[in-house]
Amino acid sequence: MKYILIGAGSRGMTYGAWAAEHGIEIAAVAEKRPDRLADAGQKLKVPENMRFSDGLALLSLGKIADAAIIATMDRDHFAHTMAALDCGYDILLEKPISPDPRECVAIEEKANTLGRRITVCHVLRYTNFFGTLKQILDGGELGKIVAIKHSENIGNYHMAHSFVRGNWRNDRLSSPIILQKSCHDLDILLWLTGSHCTKVSAFGGLSFFRPENAPQGAGERCCDCPAADTCRFNAYRVYTPLLGQWPADVVCLEQTPEALEKALRSGPYGRCVYRCDNNVCDHMSMILEFENGVTATFSLTAQTNAVHRNLHIMCEDGEIEADDGKRQIVVTKFAASPAESFDSRVINVRTGPSGHGGGDAGIMEDFTEGLQNPDRESRSSISRSVESHLMACALEQSRLTGKTVDMAAFRASLLE
């Protein structure tokens, strides 16, 4: 079996490396950054004449492999995916599908018309943690779901790395944070409830990572900032102890002190977090209504120390409190009164060795097995994945307009 890889950044190399480790040949690779292209070509054993700086140039060769992995930047997904579909490829597509809801729908329609498989990288569906939650709920021991409280704790340092200094800092360059970061969470809510979303409402904004919050006298870059010694966002304080690990391995390809120093002096990750060109929210609070009557509240925030998700799922006959940071799920059945003992059990979930709690390996296994068994639908097929993206776009519309958005009307507006 052969794959092509378009986009050899952190996510693309995660998928490409898995494929190579499991005997799948990477027939060609495309990456616009020369150093990353050379590194990917070497690690994935791609011949030099099959390494491209442009994904469309690779796709101009026609179909030369069994499937395509597309892990480019958000706003490049549409062009690469539509061209890959024209070539006849089945596709593993990094989320988000596209920042434009109309493009999301167009990709779905074209894939279904051509009979091509697109698996969207909603990797949380493939983790033991969320799989266990789904199994408990579908088993019916707690009755039907009534309401859910869901929180995504982005983490202050993760926010600063990815959404202030990094690739997803500005929605004009990538996507709104509710789509880029949290289409995962919206997809999980759809999966757990087993229902469609009918209405959404959102509030939030960019409160902290702004110029007026910079320490007095702060410079443009950490390397020459008078306030660096006391600032927790000092890039040298953040990245130097993590050399060879994420997120330092995103800052520069060569993981040496010298290469890191050079990157922090000249690259985006050495900028003051209060003086970047970021505009995405650092906190949002949302309310969602589902077709089956379930209501959910969802919050995402940068103002946390940990990077994990919490859920409180309230059902007719019991409740679940789950923390994927602790990898722990507590299932409680309701008692008749305070005088009566209640039944509760703790499940400590074992996670896989790959990234995202085993989800990265899980989705690659699902995608590869699906190519060999065409009648088997992916757990995160394009048709199952589009709705979370439309919800994210509707939530951003609600945040900007201050109005509740009806999902049926929002979908209809995409056809106008």
C-alpha positions in Angstrom: 0.0 0.0 0.0 1.2 3.5 -0.8 0.2 7.0 0.5 1.2 10.5 -0.5 1.7 13.1 2.2 0.8 16.8 1.6 1.9 18.9 4.6 4.9 17.6 6.6 4.4 19.6 9.8 3.9 18.1 13.2 0.5 16.5 12.4 1.5 15.4 8.9 4.7 13.7 10.2 2.7 12.0 13.0 0.5 10.3 10.4 3.3 9.7 7.8 5.6 8.2 10.4 2.8 5.8 11.6 2.3 4.7 7.9 6.0 4.1 7.4 6.3 2.2 10.6 3.5 -0.1 9.5 4.9 -1.0 6.1 3.1 1.6 4.0 5.3 3.4 1.5 5.1 7.2 1.3 5.4 7.6 -2.5 5.7 11.4 -2.5 5.7 14.3 0.0 4.9 18.0 -0.4 5.9 20.7 2.1 6.5 24.4 1.4 9.3 24.8 4.0 12.5 23.5 2.5 14.0 22.2 5.8 10.9 20.3 6.7 10.6 18.9 3.2 14.2 17.6 3.3 13.7 16.2 6.8 10.4 14.4 5.8 11.9 13.1 2.6 14.8 11.6 4.6 12.8 10.2 7.5 10.1 8.7 5.2 12.5 7.5 2.6 11.0 9.5 -0.3 13.1 9.8 -3.4 14.3 13.3 -4.1 12.4 13.5 -7.4 9.2 12.8 -5.4 9.6 15.7 -3.0 7.6 18.8 -3.8 7.4 22.3 -2.4 3.8 22.7 -3.7 0.9 20.2 -2.9 -0.8 21.0 -6.2 2.3 20.2 -8.1 2.4 16.8 -6.5 -1.3 16.3 -7.3 -0.7 17.3 -11.0 1.0 13.8 -11.4 -2.4 12.2 -11.0 -3.1 9.2 -8.8 0.3 7.6 -7.9 -0.8 6.0 -4.6 -3.7 4.4 -2.8 -4.5 7.4 -0.6 -3.5 10.9 0.3 -2.8 12.4 3.7 -3.6 16.1 3.7 -2.2 18.0 6.7 -1.5 21.5 5.4 -2.7 24.8 6.9 -6.4 25.3 7.3 -6.9 27.6 4.4 -5.1 25.3 2.0 -7.3 22.3 2.7 -10.0 23.1 0.2 -7.7 23.4 -2.9 -5.7 20.3 -2.0 -8.7 18.2 -1.1 -10.7 19.0 -4.2 -7.7 18.4 -6.4 -7.0 15.1 -4.6 -10.6 14.0 -5.1 -10.3 14.8 -8.9 -7.2 12.5 -8.9 -9.3 9.7 -7.5 -7.7 9.6 -4.0 -9.3 8.5 -0.8 -8.1 11.0 1.8 -7.1 11.4 5.5 -7.8 15.1 6.1 -6.5 17.0 9.1 -9.1 19.1 10.9 -10.6 21.5 10.3 -12.0 20.5 6.9 -12.0 24.2 5.9 -12.6 27.5 7.7 -15.4 28.2 5.2 -18.6 26.3 5.9 -19.5 26.4 2.3 -16.2 24.7 1.4 -16.8 22.1 4.0 -20.2 21.2 2.4 -18.7 21.3 -1.1 -16.0 18.8 -0.1 -18.6 16.5 1.5 -20.8 16.7 -1.6 -17.9 16.0 -4.0 -16.6 13.1 -2.0 -20.0 11.5 -1.9 -20.7 12.1 -5.6 -17.4 10.5 -6.6 -17.7 7.7 -4.0 -14.4 8.7 -2.4 -13.6 8.1 1.3 -12.6 11.1 3.4 -11.7 10.5 7.1 -11.4 13.7 9.1 -8.9 13.7 11.9 -11.3 13.8 14.9 -8.9 11.7 16.8 -10.8 11.9 20.1 -13.3 9.4 18.8 -10.5 6.9 18.7 -9.4 7.2 22.3 -10.1 4.7 25.0 -11.3 7.5 27.3 -14.0 8.8 25.0 -14.8 5.4 23.7 -15.4 4.2 27.3 -17.8 7.2 27.9 -19.7 6.3 24.7 -20.0 2.7 25.8 -21.4 3.6 29.2 -24.0 6.0 27.7 -25.0 3.6 25.0 -25.4 0.8 27.5 -28.3 2.6 29.0 -27.6 1.9 32.7 -28.0 5.7 33.5 -31.0 6.3 31.3 -31.1 9.0 28.6 -28.8 12.0 28.7 -30.5 15.2 29.9 -27.6 17.7 30.0 -23.9 18.0 29.6 -21.3 20.4 31.0 -18.1 20.2 28.9 -14.9 22.2 29.4 -11.8 22.4 27.3 -8.9 23.8 29.3 -6.5 25.0 26.7 -3.8 25.9 29.2 -2.1 29.3 29.3 1.2 28.1 27.8 -0.5 26.1 25.1 -2.6 29.1 24.2 0.5 31.3 24.0 2.4 28.7 21.8 -0.3 27.8 19.3 -2.9 30.6 19.3 -0.9 33.7 20.2 2.6 33.2 18.7 1.8 30.2 16.5 0.1 29.2 13.3 -3.4 29.5 14.5 -3.1 33.0 16.1 -5.2 34.9 13.6 -8.5 33.8 12.0 -7.6 35.6 8.8 -4.6 33.3 8.4 -6.2 30.1 9.7 -9.5 29.7 11.6 -11.5 31.0 14.6 -10.3 29.1 17.7 -13.7 27.5 18.2 -13.3 25.8 14.8 -9.5 25.1 14.8 -9.2 23.9 18.4 -12.7 22.8 19.4 -14.3 21.2 16.4 -13.0 18.1 18.3 -15.2 19.0 21.3 -18.3 19.7 19.2 -17.8 16.4 17.4 -17.6 14.6 20.7 -20.8 16.2 21.9 -22.6 15.1 18.7 -21.2 11.6 19.1 -22.1 11.2 22.8 -25.6 12.6 22.4 -26.3 10.7 19.2 -28.3 13.6 18.0 -28.1 16.7 15.7 -27.6 20.2 17.0 -30.6 22.6 16.6 -29.5 25.9 18.2 -26.3 27.5 19.5 -25.4 30.7 21.4 -21.9 31.9 22.3 -20.1 34.6 24.2 -16.4 35.4 24.6 -13.4 37.3 23.2 -9.7 38.1 23.5 -9.2 39.4 27.0 -5.7 38.8 28.1 -3.1 38.5 25.3 -3.4 42.1 24.3 -0.8 45.0 24.2 -2.3 46.8 27.2 -1.6 43.8 29.4 2.2 43.8 28.6 4.5 44.4 31.5 5.7 48.0 31.7 8.7 48.5 29.4 8.2 45.1 27.7 10.0 44.7 24.3 8.8 43.3 21.0 10.9 40.1 21.5 11.9 38.1 24.5 15.6 38.2 23.6 15.9 41.9 24.4 13.0 42.4 26.8 13.7 44.2 30.2 10.8 42.3 31.7 11.9 38.8 30.6 13.3 37.7 33.9 9.9 38.0 35.6 7.6 37.1 32.7 6.2 33.5 32.7 5.8 33.8 28.9 9.5 34.4 28.3 10.2 32.2 25.3 13.6 31.1 26.7 11.9 30.0 29.9 9.1 28.2 28.0 11.1 26.4 25.3 14.7 25.8 26.5 13.8 23.1 29.2 11.7 21.3 26.5 14.4 21.0 23.8 13.7 17.8 21.9 10.0 17.7 23.0 6.8 19.5 22.1 6.4 22.4 21.8 10.1 23.2 21.3 10.3 20.8 18.3 7.8 23.1 16.5 10.0 26.2 17.0 12.9 24.8 15.0 13.7 21.6 13.2 17.2 21.1 14.6 16.8 20.6 18.3 20.0 22.2 19.5 20.5 25.1 21.9 22.1 27.1 19.0 19.2 26.5 16.6 16.7 27.3 19.3 18.5 30.6 20.1 18.4 31.6 16.4 14.7 30.7 16.0 13.7 32.7 19.1 15.7 35.7 18.0 14.1 35.8 14.5 11.1 33.6 14.4 7.5 33.9 15.5 7.9 32.0 18.8 10.3 34.6 20.3 7.8 37.4 20.1 6.2 39.0 23.1 2.8 37.4 23.7 1.2 40.8 24.3 2.5 42.2 21.0 1.6 39.6 18.4 -0.8 39.8 15.5 -3.2 37.4 17.3 -7.0 38.0 17.3 -8.6 34.7 18.2 -10.5 34.3 21.5 -8.8 33.3 24.7 -12.1 32.4 26.3 -15.6 31.4 25.1 -18.8 30.2 26.8 -21.5 28.4 24.8 -24.9 26.9 25.0 -26.1 24.2 22.7 -29.5 22.5 22.1 -29.9 19.1 20.4 -32.7 17.5 18.5 -33.4 14.9 21.2 -33.8 17.5 23.9 -30.3 17.4 25.4 -28.8 20.7 26.3 -25.1 21.3 26.8 -22.8 24.1 28.0 -19.3 24.2 26.6 -16.5 26.5 27.7 -13.0 26.8 26.4 -10.4 29.0 28.1 -6.7 29.7 28.1 -6.7 30.8 31.7 -5.9 27.3 33.1 -2.7 25.6 34.1 -3.6 22.1 33.0 -4.3 21.1 29.4 -7.2 18.7 29.5 -11.0 18.2 29.2 -13.7 17.8 31.9 -17.2 16.5 31.4 -20.2 16.2 33.7 -22.9 14.2 32.0 -26.3 14.2 33.7 -28.7 11.4 32.9 -32.1 10.3 34.0 -30.9 7.7 36.5 -27.3 8.8 37.2 -24.4 11.0 36.3 -20.8 10.8 34.9 -17.9 13.0 35.9 -14.9 12.5 33.6 -11.5 14.1 33.5 -9.2 13.1 30.6 -6.2 14.7 32.3 -6.5 12.2 35.2 -7.9 9.5 32.7 -10.6 8.9 35.2 -14.4 8.4 34.8 -16.7 8.3 37.9 -20.1 6.8 37.3 -22.8 7.4 39.9 -26.3 6.0 40.1 -28.8 8.1 42.0 -30.1 7.2 45.4 -33.7 7.5 46.5 -32.9 10.0 49.4 -30.0 11.3 51.4 -30.5 8.5 53.9 -29.8 5.9 51.3 -26.4 4.8 50.0 -25.7 5.5 46.4 -23.8 3.3 43.9 -20.6 4.8 42.5 -17.6 3.4 40.7 -14.4 4.8 39.4 -12.9 3.7 36.0 -9.2 4.5 35.5 -8.8 4.4 31.7 -5.7 3.1 30.2 -4.6 5.1 27.2 -2.6 4.1 24.1 1.1 5.1 23.6 0.5 7.3 20.6 -0.5 11.0 20.8 -4.0 12.3 21.8 -4.4 9.4 24.3 -4.0 6.8 21.5 -6.2 8.6 19.1 -3.5 9.3 16.5 -2.8 5.6 16.1 -6.5 4.7 16.3 -7.4 7.0 13.4 -4.6 5.7 11.2 -5.7 2.1 11.9 -9.3 3.0 11.1 -8.3 4.8 7.8 -6.1 2.0 6.6 -8.5 -0.7 7.4 -11.3 1.2 5.7 -9.3 1.3 2.5 -9.1 -2.5 2.6 -12.8 -2.8 3.5 -14.7 -0.2 1.4 -18.1 -1.2 2.9 -16.9 -0.2 6.4 -17.7 3.5 7.2 -15.1 5.4 9.1 -16.0 6.5 12.6 -15.1 10.1 11.5 -16.2 10.1 7.9 -16.7 13.4 6.1 -20.5 13.1 6.4 -20.2 12.5 10.2 -17.7 15.3 10.6 -19.2 18.3 8.7 -21.8 19.0 11.3 -19.3 19.9 14.0 -17.7 22.4 11.7 -21.0 24.0 10.8 -21.7 24.3 14.6 -18.4 25.9 15.1 -19.0 28.5 12.4 -22.5 29.2 13.7 -21.1 29.6 17.3 -18.6 32.2 15.9 -21.4 34.0 14.2 -23.4 34.0 17.4 -20.4 35.4 19.3 -19.9 38.2 16.8 -23.6 39.1 16.4 -24.9 38.4 19.9 -27.7 36.4 18.5 -28.8 32.7 19.0 -28.3 30.8 15.7 -30.8 28.3 14.4 -28.8 25.5 12.8 -31.4 24.7 10.1 -31.5 28.3 9.1 -27.7 28.5 9.1 -27.4 25.4 6.8 -30.0 26.9 4.5 -28.0 30.2 4.3 -25.0 28.3 2.9 -27.1 27.4 -0.2 -28.0 31.0 -0.9 
